Amino acid sequence: MQRKLGNIAVTGGAGFIGSNFIRYLFAQTDFTGRIINVDKLTYAGNQESLSDIQSKHGNDRYVFEQADICDYERMKGIIQQYDVRVVVNFAAESHVDRSIFGPKEFIQTNILGTFNLLEVVRELWVGRNDVLFHHVSTDEVYGSLGDTGFFHETTSYDPRSPYSASKASSDHLVMAYYHTYNMPVTLSNCSNNYGPYQFPEKLIPLIILNMKEEKPLPVYGDGKNIRDWLYVDDHNSALWMILNRGTTGETYNIGGENEWENIRLVHVLCEKMSEKTGKPGDYYKRLITMVKDRPGHDRRYAINCDKIKKELGWKQQIGLDSGLDITIQWYLENEEWVNRIRSGKYREWIDKNYSNR
């Protein structure tokens, strides 16, 4: 089944994955409708990531609305005004470390915000079959794996941090609305994304930027925690397939099938940076600093994504080696973007929340 997609509201569209998804829609799909980017513009939301899209498509096919998904009347007005037929919900507080220090924001946005969006579309879309609510979630809801095995769509939820617990709750709400109200929904759980426009708090951009400035490269615990890495546009291509042909009421796992120990990944980043800067091979490795492990640190994530491959024909296009090359080069070439991010709301948040820690 091929859906006929109307105007799309992308909540959290000024964040890392959301902005890349909007860029992907314009650059690599045949979508001809209007995209409404809805973002609260917290420290992690940045309109600069889509300045070229605004210049080229603004007011015609691309609209930005600064709004909080927890604001019922505002969200209702946006969906009505732009005749939104598809909601892709990226809006979330997403960093595990921050959820440990301040879980309240995660409960507010991830749970209550998702609930609010569901209530809005439940009111506006009653009885319609030309609409879709897609919820973007994480593999962290499944908990931690041992040395073997994979997360499947049928794996029981076992969240270990306030962040993953809030996302697990929002996932359950979305599927409950499908079963209770016959809401047309799809849901996806992805592994760790990386690529351009990712904020400096995340591992890969943090390591790249710290190497550039020759600052310590922090690695938690023994560094042997394992993550499955997914290039952001491979994630976006999967989302596009789900929007077009995903079965209503179904969940799809999206993984990179690239399992790496954190310490090994940091070593590779150091080697790649040495190649780009002409430094000796071990030059940046001297900056690696092992730090106290964070509470509840899941040992291993690994996604089985056979379902989306078999049902929708999706597959990854960017391997980790080339993906890291692209990502490193992007950060080296976009120093102004990085500096503005660090000096803006992100800097304010860091100063407020970490100054006394």
C-alpha positions as a Markdown table, in Angstrom:
| # | Residue | x | y | z |
|---|---|---|---|---|
| 1 | Met | 0.0 | 0.0 | 0.0 |
| 2 | Gln | 1.3 | 3.4 | -1.0 |
| 3 | Arg | -0.1 | 6.3 | 1.1 |
| 4 | Lys | -0.9 | 9.6 | -0.5 |
| 5 | Leu | 0.9 | 12.0 | 1.9 |
| 6 | Gly | -0.5 | 15.5 | 2.6 |
| 7 | Asn | 1.2 | 18.3 | 4.4 |
| 8 | Ile | 3.7 | 17.1 | 7.0 |
| 9 | Ala | 4.2 | 18.6 | 10.5 |
| 10 | Val | 7.7 | 17.7 | 11.8 |
| 11 | Thr | 7.8 | 18.3 | 15.6 |
| 12 | Gly | 11.3 | 18.9 | 16.9 |
| 13 | Gly | 12.3 | 19.8 | 13.3 |
| 14 | Ala | 15.1 | 22.2 | 14.4 |
| 15 | Gly | 16.9 | 19.4 | 16.3 |
| 16 | Phe | 19.6 | 17.1 | 15.0 |
| 17 | Ile | 17.5 | 14.3 | 13.4 |
| 18 | Gly | 14.5 | 16.4 | 12.7 |
| 19 | Ser | 16.4 | 19.0 | 10.7 |
| 20 | Asn | 18.2 | 16.3 | 8.7 |
| 21 | Phe | 14.8 | 14.7 | 8.0 |
| 22 | Ile | 13.4 | 17.9 | 6.6 |
| 23 | Arg | 16.6 | 18.4 | 4.5 |
| 24 | Tyr | 16.2 | 14.8 | 3.3 |
| 25 | Leu | 12.6 | 15.3 | 2.3 |
| 26 | Phe | 13.5 | 18.2 | 0.0 |
| 27 | Ala | 16.7 | 16.8 | -1.4 |
| 28 | Gln | 16.0 | 13.1 | -1.8 |
| 29 | Thr | 12.3 | 12.4 | -2.1 |
| 30 | Asp | 9.5 | 13.3 | -4.5 |
| 31 | Phe | 7.3 | 14.8 | -1.8 |
| 32 | Thr | 5.5 | 17.9 | -3.1 |
| 33 | Gly | 3.5 | 19.0 | -0.1 |
| 34 | Arg | 4.2 | 21.5 | 2.6 |
| 35 | Ile | 6.5 | 20.9 | 5.5 |
| 36 | Ile | 5.7 | 22.6 | 8.8 |
| 37 | Asn | 8.6 | 22.6 | 11.2 |
| 38 | Val | 7.3 | 22.9 | 14.8 |
| 39 | Asp | 10.0 | 23.4 | 17.4 |
| 40 | Lys | 10.1 | 25.0 | 20.9 |
| 41 | Leu | 13.7 | 26.1 | 20.3 |
| 42 | Thr | 15.2 | 24.9 | 23.5 |
| 43 | Tyr | 19.0 | 24.9 | 23.6 |
| 44 | Ala | 19.0 | 21.9 | 21.2 |
| 45 | Gly | 16.8 | 23.5 | 18.6 |
| 46 | Asn | 18.5 | 25.7 | 16.0 |
| 47 | Gln | 16.9 | 27.3 | 13.0 |
| 48 | Glu | 20.4 | 27.9 | 11.5 |
| 49 | Ser | 20.5 | 24.2 | 10.6 |
| 50 | Leu | 17.8 | 24.9 | 8.0 |
| 51 | Ser | 18.7 | 28.4 | 6.9 |
| 52 | Asp | 19.2 | 27.3 | 3.3 |
| 53 | Ile | 15.9 | 25.5 | 3.3 |
| 54 | Gln | 14.2 | 28.6 | 4.6 |
| 55 | Ser | 15.8 | 30.7 | 1.9 |
| 56 | Lys | 14.8 | 28.4 | -0.9 |
| 57 | His | 11.4 | 27.1 | 0.1 |
| 58 | Gly | 10.2 | 29.5 | 2.9 |
| 59 | Asn | 6.5 | 30.3 | 3.0 |
| 60 | Asp | 5.8 | 28.3 | -0.1 |
| 61 | Arg | 6.7 | 24.7 | 0.9 |
| 62 | Tyr | 8.5 | 25.2 | 4.2 |
| 63 | Val | 7.1 | 27.0 | 7.3 |
| 64 | Phe | 8.6 | 27.3 | 10.7 |
| 65 | Glu | 6.4 | 27.7 | 13.8 |
| 66 | Gln | 7.9 | 28.2 | 17.2 |
| 67 | Ala | 5.7 | 26.2 | 19.5 |
| 68 | Asp | 5.7 | 23.8 | 22.5 |
| 69 | Ile | 4.0 | 20.4 | 21.8 |
| 70 | Cys | 2.6 | 20.7 | 25.3 |
| 71 | Asp | 0.5 | 23.7 | 24.3 |
| 72 | Tyr | -2.8 | 22.1 | 23.2 |
| 73 | Glu | -4.4 | 25.2 | 21.6 |
| 74 | Arg | -1.3 | 26.2 | 19.7 |
| 75 | Met | -0.7 | 22.7 | 18.3 |
| 76 | Lys | -4.4 | 22.4 | 17.3 |
| 77 | Gly | -4.2 | 25.8 | 15.6 |
| 78 | Ile | -1.1 | 24.8 | 13.6 |
| 79 | Ile | -2.5 | 21.5 | 12.4 |
| 80 | Gln | -5.8 | 23.2 | 11.4 |
| 81 | Gln | -4.2 | 26.2 | 9.8 |
| 82 | Tyr | -1.9 | 24.1 | 7.5 |
| 83 | Asp | -4.2 | 21.2 | 6.9 |
| 84 | Val | -1.6 | 18.8 | 8.4 |
| 85 | Arg | -2.2 | 15.2 | 7.3 |
| 86 | Val | 1.0 | 13.7 | 8.7 |
| 87 | Val | 2.7 | 14.3 | 12.1 |
| 88 | Val | 6.2 | 13.0 | 12.5 |
| 89 | Asn | 7.0 | 13.4 | 16.2 |
| 90 | Phe | 10.8 | 13.9 | 16.8 |
| 91 | Ala | 10.2 | 16.4 | 19.6 |
| 92 | Ala | 11.9 | 15.1 | 22.7 |
| 93 | Glu | 14.4 | 15.7 | 25.4 |
| 94 | Ser | 17.0 | 13.2 | 24.4 |
| 95 | His | 20.3 | 13.1 | 26.3 |
| 96 | Val | 20.6 | 10.4 | 28.9 |
| 97 | Asp | 23.1 | 12.4 | 31.1 |
| 98 | Arg | 20.8 | 15.3 | 31.3 |
| 99 | Ser | 17.8 | 13.1 | 32.2 |
| 100 | Ile | 19.9 | 11.8 | 35.2 |
| 101 | Phe | 20.5 | 15.4 | 36.5 |
| 102 | Gly | 17.0 | 16.8 | 35.6 |
| 103 | Pro | 14.3 | 14.2 | 34.8 |
| 104 | Lys | 11.4 | 16.6 | 35.1 |
| 105 | Glu | 11.8 | 18.1 | 31.6 |
| 106 | Phe | 11.9 | 14.6 | 30.1 |
| 107 | Ile | 8.6 | 13.7 | 31.7 |
| 108 | Gln | 7.0 | 17.0 | 30.6 |
| 109 | Thr | 8.1 | 16.9 | 26.9 |
| 110 | Asn | 8.4 | 13.2 | 26.2 |
| 111 | Ile | 5.3 | 11.9 | 28.0 |
| 112 | Leu | 2.9 | 14.8 | 28.4 |
| 113 | Gly | 3.9 | 16.4 | 25.1 |
| 114 | Thr | 3.3 | 13.2 | 23.2 |
| 115 | Phe | 0.0 | 12.8 | 25.0 |
| 116 | Asn | -1.0 | 16.3 | 24.1 |
| 117 | Leu | -0.2 | 15.8 | 20.4 |
| 118 | Leu | -2.2 | 12.5 | 20.4 |
| 119 | Glu | -5.2 | 14.3 | 21.9 |
| 120 | Val | -5.0 | 17.1 | 19.4 |
| 121 | Val | -5.0 | 14.8 | 16.4 |
| 122 | Arg | -7.7 | 12.5 | 18.0 |
| 123 | Glu | -10.0 | 15.5 | 18.1 |
| 124 | Leu | -9.1 | 16.8 | 14.6 |
| 125 | Trp | -8.7 | 13.6 | 12.7 |
| 126 | Val | -11.7 | 11.6 | 13.9 |
| 127 | Gly | -13.0 | 9.2 | 11.3 |
| 128 | Arg | -10.3 | 10.0 | 8.7 |
| 129 | Asn | -8.1 | 7.5 | 6.9 |
| 130 | Asp | -5.9 | 10.0 | 5.0 |
| 131 | Val | -3.8 | 10.9 | 8.0 |
| 132 | Leu | -0.9 | 9.4 | 10.0 |
| 133 | Phe | 0.8 | 10.0 | 13.3 |
| 134 | His | 4.4 | 8.6 | 13.3 |
| 135 | His | 6.3 | 8.5 | 16.5 |
| 136 | Val | 10.1 | 8.4 | 16.5 |
| 137 | Ser | 11.6 | 6.5 | 19.4 |
| 138 | Thr | 14.8 | 4.9 | 20.6 |
| 139 | Asp | 16.3 | 1.4 | 21.1 |
| 140 | Glu | 17.0 | 2.5 | 24.7 |
| 141 | Val | 13.5 | 1.6 | 25.7 |
| 142 | Tyr | 14.5 | -2.1 | 25.5 |
| 143 | Gly | 17.1 | -1.8 | 28.2 |
| 144 | Ser | 20.5 | -3.5 | 28.1 |
| 145 | Leu | 21.8 | -6.6 | 26.2 |
| 146 | Gly | 24.4 | -9.0 | 27.3 |
| 147 | Asp | 27.2 | -10.2 | 25.0 |
| 148 | Thr | 24.8 | -11.8 | 22.5 |
| 149 | Gly | 21.3 | -11.2 | 21.1 |
| 150 | Phe | 19.4 | -8.3 | 19.5 |
| 151 | Phe | 16.5 | -6.1 | 20.1 |
| 152 | His | 13.4 | -7.1 | 18.1 |
| 153 | Glu | 10.1 | -5.3 | 17.7 |
| 154 | Thr | 8.7 | -7.9 | 20.2 |
| 155 | Thr | 11.4 | -7.4 | 22.8 |
| 156 | Ser | 9.9 | -6.4 | 26.2 |
| 157 | Tyr | 10.6 | -2.9 | 27.3 |
| 158 | Asp | 13.1 | -2.5 | 30.2 |
| 159 | Pro | 14.2 | 1.2 | 30.4 |
| 160 | Arg | 17.0 | 2.0 | 32.7 |
| 161 | Ser | 17.2 | 5.9 | 32.7 |
| 162 | Pro | 14.7 | 8.7 | 33.1 |
| 163 | Tyr | 15.2 | 9.4 | 29.4 |
| 164 | Ser | 14.4 | 5.8 | 28.2 |
| 165 | Ala | 11.6 | 5.5 | 30.7 |
| 166 | Ser | 10.0 | 8.6 | 29.3 |
| 167 | Lys | 10.3 | 7.4 | 25.8 |
| 168 | Ala | 9.0 | 4.0 | 26.7 |
| 169 | Ser | 5.9 | 5.7 | 28.2 |
| 170 | Ser | 5.3 | 7.8 | 25.1 |
| 171 | Asp | 5.6 | 4.6 | 22.9 |
| 172 | His | 3.0 | 2.9 | 25.0 |
| 173 | Leu | 0.7 | 5.9 | 24.7 |
| 174 | Val | 1.0 | 6.0 | 20.9 |
| 175 | Met | 0.1 | 2.3 | 20.6 |
| 176 | Ala | -2.7 | 2.6 | 23.2 |
| 177 | Tyr | -4.3 | 5.3 | 21.0 |
| 178 | Tyr | -4.1 | 3.0 | 18.0 |
| 179 | His | -5.8 | 0.1 | 19.9 |
| 180 | Thr | -8.3 | 2.3 | 21.8 |
| 181 | Tyr | -9.3 | 5.0 | 19.4 |
| 182 | Asn | -8.2 | 3.4 | 16.1 |
| 183 | Met | -5.7 | 6.2 | 15.6 |
| 184 | Pro | -3.6 | 5.7 | 12.5 |
| 185 | Val | -0.1 | 5.5 | 13.9 |
| 186 | Thr | 3.2 | 4.0 | 13.1 |
| 187 | Leu | 6.2 | 3.8 | 15.4 |
| 188 | Ser | 10.0 | 3.4 | 15.0 |
| 189 | Asn | 12.8 | 2.6 | 17.4 |
| 190 | Cys | 16.2 | 3.5 | 16.1 |
| 191 | Ser | 19.8 | 3.0 | 17.3 |
| 192 | Asn | 22.4 | 5.7 | 17.9 |
| 193 | Asn | 22.3 | 8.3 | 15.1 |
| 194 | Tyr | 25.3 | 10.4 | 14.0 |
| 195 | Gly | 26.1 | 12.8 | 11.2 |
| 196 | Pro | 26.1 | 16.6 | 10.5 |
| 197 | Tyr | 24.3 | 19.1 | 12.7 |
| 198 | Gln | 24.4 | 16.9 | 15.8 |
| 199 | Phe | 24.8 | 18.8 | 19.0 |
| 200 | Pro | 28.1 | 18.8 | 20.9 |
| 201 | Glu | 26.8 | 16.9 | 23.9 |
| 202 | Lys | 26.7 | 13.7 | 22.0 |
| 203 | Leu | 29.7 | 11.3 | 21.8 |
| 204 | Ile | 30.9 | 11.6 | 18.2 |
| 205 | Pro | 30.7 | 15.4 | 17.8 |
| 206 | Leu | 32.0 | 15.9 | 21.4 |
| 207 | Ile | 35.1 | 13.8 | 20.5 |
| 208 | Ile | 35.6 | 15.5 | 17.2 |
| 209 | Leu | 35.4 | 19.0 | 18.6 |
| 210 | Asn | 37.6 | 18.1 | 21.7 |
| 211 | Met | 40.2 | 16.7 | 19.4 |
| 212 | Lys | 40.1 | 19.9 | 17.3 |
| 213 | Glu | 40.7 | 21.9 | 20.4 |
| 214 | Glu | 43.1 | 19.3 | 22.0 |
| 215 | Lys | 40.9 | 18.9 | 25.0 |
| 216 | Pro | 40.4 | 15.6 | 27.0 |
| 217 | Leu | 38.4 | 13.0 | 25.3 |
| 218 | Pro | 36.1 | 11.6 | 28.0 |
| 219 | Val | 35.1 | 7.9 | 27.9 |
| 220 | Tyr | 32.8 | 6.4 | 30.6 |
| 221 | Gly | 33.8 | 3.5 | 32.8 |
| 222 | Asp | 36.0 | 0.9 | 31.0 |
| 223 | Gly | 34.9 | 2.1 | 27.6 |
| 224 | Lys | 33.5 | -1.3 | 26.6 |
| 225 | Asn | 29.8 | -0.2 | 26.4 |
| 226 | Ile | 28.6 | -1.1 | 22.9 |
| 227 | Arg | 26.3 | 0.9 | 20.7 |
| 228 | Asp | 24.9 | 0.3 | 17.2 |
| 229 | Trp | 25.6 | 3.3 | 15.0 |
| 230 | Leu | 23.2 | 4.6 | 12.3 |
| 231 | Tyr | 24.0 | 7.4 | 9.9 |
| 232 | Val | 21.3 | 9.9 | 10.1 |
| 233 | Asp | 20.2 | 9.8 | 6.4 |
| 234 | Asp | 19.9 | 6.0 | 6.6 |
| 235 | His | 17.5 | 6.6 | 9.4 |
| 236 | Asn | 15.6 | 9.2 | 7.4 |
| 237 | Ser | 15.3 | 6.9 | 4.4 |
| 238 | Ala | 13.7 | 4.3 | 6.7 |
| 239 | Leu | 11.3 | 6.9 | 8.1 |
| 240 | Trp | 10.3 | 7.9 | 4.6 |
| 241 | Met | 9.5 | 4.3 | 3.7 |
| 242 | Ile | 7.4 | 3.9 | 6.8 |
| 243 | Leu | 5.4 | 7.0 | 6.1 |
| 244 | Asn | 4.7 | 5.8 | 2.6 |
| 245 | Arg | 4.2 | 2.1 | 3.1 |
| 246 | Gly | 4.4 | 1.2 | 6.7 |
| 247 | Thr | 1.5 | -0.8 | 8.1 |
| 248 | Thr | -0.7 | 1.2 | 10.5 |
| 249 | Gly | -0.3 | 0.1 | 14.1 |
| 250 | Glu | 3.1 | -1.5 | 13.5 |
| 251 | Thr | 6.5 | -0.8 | 15.0 |
| 252 | Tyr | 9.7 | -0.9 | 13.0 |
| 253 | Asn | 13.3 | -1.2 | 14.4 |
| 254 | Ile | 15.9 | 0.8 | 12.5 |
| 255 | Gly | 19.5 | -0.1 | 13.1 |
| 256 | Gly | 22.9 | 0.6 | 11.7 |
| 257 | Glu | 24.1 | -3.0 | 12.2 |
| 258 | Asn | 27.4 | -1.3 | 13.3 |
| 259 | Glu | 28.2 | -2.4 | 16.8 |
| 260 | Trp | 31.2 | -0.7 | 18.3 |
| 261 | Glu | 32.7 | -0.5 | 21.8 |
| 262 | Asn | 32.9 | 3.2 | 22.8 |
| 263 | Ile | 36.6 | 3.1 | 23.4 |
| 264 | Arg | 37.2 | 1.4 | 20.0 |
| 265 | Leu | 35.1 | 4.1 | 18.3 |
| 266 | Val | 37.0 | 6.9 | 20.0 |
| 267 | His | 40.3 | 5.3 | 18.8 |
| 268 | Val | 39.0 | 5.2 | 15.2 |
| 269 | Leu | 38.0 | 8.8 | 15.5 |
| 270 | Cys | 41.5 | 9.7 | 16.7 |
| 271 | Glu | 43.1 | 7.9 | 13.8 |
| 272 | Lys | 40.8 | 9.5 | 11.3 |
| 273 | Met | 41.5 | 13.0 | 12.7 |
| 274 | Ser | 45.2 | 12.3 | 12.6 |
| 275 | Glu | 44.9 | 11.5 | 8.9 |
| 276 | Lys | 43.0 | 14.7 | 8.2 |
| 277 | Thr | 45.3 | 17.0 | 10.2 |
| 278 | Gly | 48.6 | 15.3 | 9.3 |
| 279 | Lys | 49.4 | 14.5 | 13.0 |
| 280 | Pro | 51.1 | 11.3 | 14.0 |
| 281 | Gly | 48.8 | 8.3 | 14.3 |
| 282 | Asp | 48.6 | 8.2 | 18.1 |
| 283 | Tyr | 48.6 | 12.0 | 18.5 |
| 284 | Tyr | 45.0 | 12.4 | 19.7 |
| 285 | Lys | 44.8 | 9.1 | 21.6 |
| 286 | Arg | 46.9 | 10.7 | 24.3 |
| 287 | Leu | 43.9 | 12.9 | 25.1 |
| 288 | Ile | 41.6 | 9.9 | 25.9 |
| 289 | Thr | 40.5 | 10.2 | 29.5 |
| 290 | Met | 38.5 | 7.5 | 31.3 |
| 291 | Val | 35.9 | 9.0 | 33.6 |
| 292 | Lys | 33.5 | 7.7 | 36.3 |
| 293 | Asp | 30.7 | 5.7 | 34.7 |
| 294 | Arg | 27.3 | 7.2 | 34.7 |
| 295 | Pro | 24.5 | 5.6 | 36.7 |
| 296 | Gly | 22.4 | 2.9 | 35.0 |
| 297 | His | 24.7 | 2.8 | 32.0 |
| 298 | Asp | 23.4 | 0.2 | 29.6 |
| 299 | Arg | 26.1 | -2.2 | 28.5 |
| 300 | Arg | 25.1 | -3.1 | 25.0 |
| 301 | Tyr | 22.5 | -2.1 | 22.4 |
| 302 | Ala | 22.0 | -4.0 | 19.1 |
| 303 | Ile | 19.0 | -3.8 | 16.8 |
| 304 | Asn | 17.6 | -6.5 | 14.6 |
| 305 | Cys | 16.0 | -4.7 | 11.6 |
| 306 | Asp | 15.0 | -7.6 | 9.5 |
| 307 | Lys | 11.3 | -6.5 | 9.6 |
| 308 | Ile | 11.8 | -3.2 | 7.9 |
| 309 | Lys | 14.2 | -4.8 | 5.4 |
| 310 | Lys | 11.8 | -7.6 | 4.5 |
| 311 | Glu | 8.5 | -5.6 | 4.5 |
| 312 | Leu | 9.6 | -2.3 | 3.1 |
| 313 | Gly | 12.9 | -3.1 | 1.3 |
| 314 | Trp | 15.0 | -0.7 | 3.3 |
| 315 | Lys | 18.7 | -1.1 | 3.8 |
| 316 | Gln | 21.6 | 1.1 | 5.0 |
| 317 | Gln | 23.6 | 3.0 | 2.4 |
| 318 | Ile | 26.3 | 4.6 | 4.5 |
| 319 | Gly | 28.8 | 2.4 | 6.3 |
| 320 | Leu | 30.5 | 3.6 | 9.5 |
| 321 | Asp | 33.9 | 4.3 | 7.9 |
| 322 | Ser | 32.5 | 6.6 | 5.2 |
| 323 | Gly | 29.9 | 8.1 | 7.6 |
| 324 | Leu | 32.6 | 9.1 | 10.1 |
| 325 | Asp | 34.6 | 10.6 | 7.3 |
| 326 | Ile | 31.7 | 12.7 | 6.2 |
| 327 | Thr | 30.9 | 13.7 | 9.8 |
| 328 | Ile | 34.4 | 14.7 | 10.8 |
| 329 | Gln | 34.8 | 16.8 | 7.6 |
| 330 | Trp | 31.5 | 18.5 | 8.2 |
| 331 | Tyr | 32.5 | 19.6 | 11.7 |
| 332 | Leu | 35.9 | 20.8 | 10.5 |
| 333 | Glu | 34.2 | 22.9 | 7.8 |
| 334 | Asn | 31.4 | 24.3 | 9.9 |
| 335 | Glu | 33.3 | 26.0 | 12.7 |
| 336 | Glu | 30.9 | 29.0 | 12.7 |
| 337 | Trp | 27.9 | 26.8 | 13.2 |
| 338 | Val | 29.6 | 25.1 | 16.1 |
| 339 | Asn | 30.7 | 28.3 | 17.8 |
| 340 | Arg | 27.2 | 29.8 | 17.5 |
| 341 | Ile | 25.7 | 26.7 | 19.1 |
| 342 | Arg | 28.1 | 26.7 | 21.9 |
| 343 | Ser | 27.7 | 30.4 | 22.6 |
| 344 | Gly | 23.9 | 30.4 | 22.6 |
| 345 | Lys | 21.2 | 28.6 | 24.6 |
| 346 | Tyr | 23.4 | 25.5 | 24.8 |
| 347 | Arg | 26.1 | 27.4 | 26.6 |
| 348 | Glu | 23.4 | 28.9 | 28.9 |
| 349 | Trp | 22.1 | 25.5 | 29.7 |
| 350 | Ile | 25.6 | 24.1 | 30.5 |
| 351 | Asp | 26.4 | 27.0 | 32.7 |
| 352 | Lys | 23.1 | 26.7 | 34.6 |
| 353 | Asn | 23.1 | 23.0 | 35.1 |
| 354 | Tyr | 26.8 | 22.0 | 35.4 |
| 355 | Ser | 28.5 | 25.0 | 37.0 |
| 356 | Asn | 28.1 | 23.5 | 40.5 |
| 357 | Arg | 28.7 | 19.8 | 39.6 |
